[in-house]
């Protein structure tokens, strides 16, 4: 599976299809570039409760709770909905196995003003994490990252996720002792980490980045990423020769 994710020409194909005209009729004049939503089937006992998705416009089943249909600032909003901070709040609200629309409306999603100071860090990290194949070219450009898509590097992805989670803990105004406690409420994440690394690595990385960000906030200096090269750096992209013919459907050649 990992080798497949490393391919620049990887493309997810739906199992079922609906006529394009039917999907357009449901859109009712909204933008048809992207759809955003959250997986409906879940459980507070799962590894993660909130599983957000951003996908090209298509017909989707009722197992995806659509929340927005315009790209705008929603990549950052969806990243927030995939963070440990948001997930902790979500599991307090989910009583069964469904994350329903009325529950989503009760959950805190930070607005553009709240993420302004960390916006550049967030968008670059999202671009490297989310745009790893040619079918995500439009998303990459919307986030200000150049083509080709980013290489899939598991070590970097681990650090990128830690920076995103630490950033959202700060955005939500959670103190360090709260972060320490919240991370201990994810026993499956902890069990997997301890089985693979003999430590709760995810928690340690997040707390280390949280502390670095806290120091930057206190000093008034910009936060400097742990990653070298920085997120979405052009040196970490696939070779342009990997561009498949079908990529023209997603982004015409320059």
C-alpha positions as CSV (number, residue, x, y, z in Angstrom):
1,X,0.0,0.0,0.0
2,X,2.9,2.4,0.8
3,X,4.4,1.9,-2.6
4,X,1.1,2.7,-4.2
5,X,0.9,6.0,-2.3
6,X,4.4,6.9,-3.5
7,X,3.3,6.9,-7.1
8,X,2.7,10.3,-8.7
9,X,0.1,8.8,-11.1
10,X,-2.0,7.2,-8.4
11,X,-5.7,7.8,-9.0
12,X,-8.6,6.8,-6.9
13,X,-11.5,5.4,-9.0
14,X,-15.0,5.3,-7.6
15,X,-16.8,1.9,-7.4
16,X,-20.1,3.4,-8.4
17,X,-21.1,6.4,-10.6
18,X,-24.1,8.7,-11.1
19,X,-24.8,10.9,-14.2
20,X,-23.0,14.2,-14.1
21,X,-26.3,16.0,-14.8
22,X,-27.8,14.5,-11.7
23,X,-24.9,15.8,-9.5
24,X,-25.1,19.2,-11.1
25,X,-28.8,19.4,-10.4
26,X,-28.1,18.8,-6.7
27,X,-25.4,21.4,-6.6
28,X,-28.1,24.1,-7.4
29,X,-25.7,26.7,-8.7
30,X,-22.9,26.2,-6.1
31,X,-19.3,25.9,-7.3
32,X,-18.5,22.5,-8.7
33,X,-14.7,22.6,-8.2
34,X,-14.6,20.7,-4.9
35,X,-16.7,19.1,-2.3
36,X,-15.8,19.1,1.4
37,X,-17.3,16.9,4.1
38,X,-16.8,14.5,7.0
39,X,-17.3,10.7,7.1
40,X,-20.6,9.9,8.7
41,X,-19.8,6.4,10.0
42,X,-17.7,6.7,13.1
43,X,-17.5,5.9,16.8
44,X,-16.0,7.5,19.9
45,X,-14.2,4.2,20.4
46,X,-12.4,4.4,17.0
47,X,-8.8,5.6,16.6
48,X,-10.2,8.9,15.3
49,X,-13.8,10.2,15.4
50,X,-13.6,13.0,12.8
51,X,-12.4,12.0,9.3
52,X,-12.7,15.0,6.9
53,X,-12.4,14.8,3.1
54,X,-11.9,17.2,0.3
55,X,-12.7,15.6,-3.1
56,X,-13.3,16.7,-6.7
57,X,-16.9,17.4,-7.5
58,X,-18.8,14.1,-7.9
59,X,-21.9,12.3,-6.7
60,X,-21.4,11.0,-3.1
61,X,-23.4,8.8,-0.9
62,X,-25.0,9.6,2.4
63,X,-22.0,8.3,4.3
64,X,-20.3,11.6,3.6
65,X,-21.7,14.6,5.4
66,X,-21.1,17.5,2.9
67,X,-20.4,20.7,4.7
68,X,-19.0,23.1,2.0
69,X,-18.8,23.2,-1.8
70,X,-16.4,26.1,-2.3
71,X,-12.6,25.8,-1.9
72,X,-11.8,29.2,-0.3
73,X,-10.3,28.7,3.2
74,X,-11.7,25.3,3.6
75,X,-8.5,23.3,3.3
76,X,-7.4,24.8,6.6
77,X,-10.9,24.3,8.1
78,X,-10.8,20.6,7.0
79,X,-7.3,20.3,8.4
80,X,-8.6,21.6,11.7
81,X,-11.4,19.0,11.6
82,X,-8.8,16.3,11.3
83,X,-6.7,17.5,14.2
84,X,-6.5,15.9,17.6
85,X,-7.9,19.1,19.2
86,X,-11.1,19.0,17.1
87,X,-11.4,15.2,17.4
88,X,-11.3,15.4,21.2
89,X,-14.3,17.8,21.2
90,X,-16.1,15.7,18.5
91,X,-16.0,12.5,20.5
92,X,-17.7,14.3,23.4
93,X,-20.7,14.9,21.1
94,X,-20.9,11.6,19.3
95,X,-23.0,9.1,21.2
96,X,-23.4,6.4,18.6
97,X,-21.8,5.5,15.3
98,X,-22.8,8.5,13.2
99,X,-21.4,12.0,13.0
100,X,-24.6,13.7,11.9
101,X,-25.0,17.2,10.4
102,X,-26.7,18.6,13.5
103,X,-23.6,17.4,15.5
104,X,-21.2,19.0,13.1
105,X,-23.0,22.3,13.5
106,X,-22.1,22.2,17.2
107,X,-18.4,21.7,16.7
108,X,-15.8,24.5,16.7
109,X,-14.1,25.2,13.4
110,X,-11.6,28.1,13.4
111,X,-12.3,31.0,11.0
112,X,-9.7,32.7,8.7
113,X,-9.0,35.4,11.3
114,X,-8.1,32.9,14.0
115,X,-5.6,31.1,11.8
116,X,-4.1,34.2,10.2
117,X,-0.8,34.2,12.1
118,X,-0.1,30.5,11.1
119,X,-1.9,30.5,7.8
120,X,1.3,30.2,5.7
121,X,2.7,27.4,7.8
122,X,-0.7,25.6,7.7
123,X,-1.2,25.8,3.9
124,X,2.3,24.7,3.0
125,X,2.0,21.7,5.3
126,X,-1.4,20.8,3.9
127,X,-0.1,21.1,0.4
128,X,2.7,18.6,1.0
129,X,0.4,16.2,2.9
130,X,-2.6,16.3,0.6
131,X,-1.2,16.9,-2.9
132,X,1.0,13.9,-3.6
133,X,-0.4,12.8,-7.0
134,X,-1.2,14.6,-10.3
135,X,-5.0,14.5,-9.7
136,X,-4.5,17.0,-6.9
137,X,-2.9,19.7,-9.0
138,X,-5.7,22.2,-8.7
139,X,-5.6,21.8,-4.9
140,X,-1.9,22.4,-4.9
141,X,-2.1,25.6,-6.9
142,X,-5.0,26.8,-4.8
143,X,-2.7,26.4,-1.8
144,X,0.1,28.4,-3.5
145,X,2.4,25.4,-4.1
146,X,3.8,24.7,-7.6
147,X,3.6,21.5,-9.6
148,X,4.6,18.7,-9.7
149,X,3.0,17.0,-6.6
150,X,5.0,16.3,-3.5
151,X,6.9,13.1,-2.9
152,X,5.4,10.8,-0.3
153,X,7.9,10.7,2.6
154,X,6.5,9.1,5.7
155,X,9.1,10.6,8.1
156,X,8.3,14.1,6.8
157,X,4.6,13.4,6.9
158,X,4.9,12.5,10.6
159,X,6.5,15.8,11.4
160,X,4.1,17.7,9.2
161,X,1.1,16.2,11.1
162,X,2.8,17.1,14.4
163,X,3.2,20.7,13.4
164,X,-0.4,20.9,12.2
165,X,-1.7,19.4,15.4
166,X,0.5,21.6,17.6
167,X,-0.6,24.7,15.7
168,X,-4.3,23.8,16.1
169,X,-3.8,23.2,19.8
170,X,-2.5,26.8,20.0
171,X,-5.3,28.1,17.8
172,X,-7.9,26.5,20.0
173,X,-6.2,28.1,23.0
174,X,-5.4,24.9,24.8
175,X,-2.7,25.0,27.5
176,X,0.1,22.5,27.5
177,X,-1.3,20.4,30.4
178,X,-4.5,20.2,28.4
179,X,-2.6,19.0,25.4
180,X,-0.9,16.4,27.5
181,X,-4.2,15.1,28.9
182,X,-6.0,15.2,25.5
183,X,-3.3,13.1,23.8
184,X,-3.7,10.5,26.5
185,X,-7.4,10.1,25.5
186,X,-6.4,8.4,22.2
187,X,-5.5,4.9,23.4
188,X,-5.4,3.3,20.0
189,X,-2.9,5.9,18.7
190,X,-0.8,5.3,21.8
191,X,-1.0,1.5,21.5
192,X,0.1,1.6,17.8
193,X,3.0,4.0,18.6
194,X,4.2,1.9,21.6
195,X,4.1,-1.2,19.5
196,X,6.2,0.3,16.7
197,X,8.4,2.8,18.5
198,X,8.3,1.7,22.2
199,X,7.0,5.1,23.1
200,X,4.0,7.4,22.5
201,X,5.8,9.1,19.7
202,X,2.9,11.1,18.3
203,X,2.3,12.7,21.7
204,X,6.0,13.5,22.2
205,X,6.4,15.1,18.8
206,X,3.3,17.2,19.2
207,X,4.3,18.5,22.6
208,X,7.8,19.3,21.4
209,X,6.4,21.3,18.5
210,X,3.8,22.9,20.8
211,X,6.7,24.1,23.1
212,X,8.6,25.5,20.2
213,X,5.5,27.4,19.0
214,X,4.9,28.7,22.5
215,X,8.5,30.0,22.7
216,X,8.0,31.8,19.3
217,X,4.7,33.3,20.5
218,X,6.3,34.5,23.7
219,X,9.3,36.0,21.9
220,X,7.3,37.6,19.2
221,X,9.4,35.8,16.6
222,X,7.9,33.7,13.7
223,X,7.8,30.0,14.2
224,X,10.5,28.1,12.3
225,X,9.6,24.7,11.0
226,X,11.4,21.6,12.1
227,X,11.6,20.4,8.5
228,X,14.5,21.0,6.2
229,X,13.7,21.7,3.4
230,X,10.5,23.5,4.5
231,X,7.0,22.1,3.7
232,X,6.0,21.9,0.0
233,X,9.5,22.8,-1.1
234,X,10.0,22.4,-4.9
235,X,13.0,20.1,-4.3
236,X,10.6,17.5,-2.8
237,X,8.4,17.2,-5.8
238,X,8.0,14.3,-8.3
239,X,9.8,14.6,-11.6
240,X,7.7,16.4,-14.2
241,X,8.1,13.3,-16.5
242,X,5.8,11.4,-14.2
243,X,2.8,13.5,-15.4
244,X,0.3,11.1,-17.0
245,X,-1.9,12.0,-19.9
246,X,-5.1,12.0,-17.8
247,X,-3.6,14.9,-15.7
248,X,-4.9,17.3,-18.4
249,X,-8.4,16.6,-17.1
250,X,-7.4,18.2,-13.8
251,X,-4.9,20.9,-14.9
252,X,-4.0,21.9,-18.5
253,X,-0.3,22.2,-19.3
254,X,1.3,25.6,-18.9
